[in-house]
Amino acid sequence: MSAEIIQSRREWLLSDRPASRMQARLGRAYV
């Protein structure tokens, strides 16, 4: 995992987009 990927992941984790919540679930599973 590169720092850039992690940083971009934080962006949608903190975003209020509905899709970000689903991605956050996947992100937590990967992390």
C-alpha positions in Angstrom: 0.0 0.0 0.0 1.4 3.4 -1.0 0.9 6.5 1.0 -1.0 8.0 -1.9 -3.6 5.3 -1.9 -4.1 5.6 1.8 -4.4 9.4 1.6 -7.0 9.1 -1.2 -8.8 6.5 0.9 -9.0 9.0 3.7 -10.6 11.5 1.4 -13.6 9.4 0.6 -13.7 8.1 4.1 -14.3 11.6 5.3 -16.5 12.5 2.4 -20.3 12.6 2.8 -20.9 10.7 -0.5 -23.2 7.7 -0.2 -20.8 5.6 -2.2 -18.0 6.5 0.2 -19.8 4.6 3.0 -19.8 1.4 0.9 -16.1 2.0 0.0 -15.4 2.7 3.7 -16.7 -0.8 4.5 -14.4 -2.3 1.8 -11.6 -0.1 3.0 -11.9 -1.3 6.6 -12.0 -4.9 5.3 -8.7 -4.3 3.4 -7.1 -2.5 6.3 
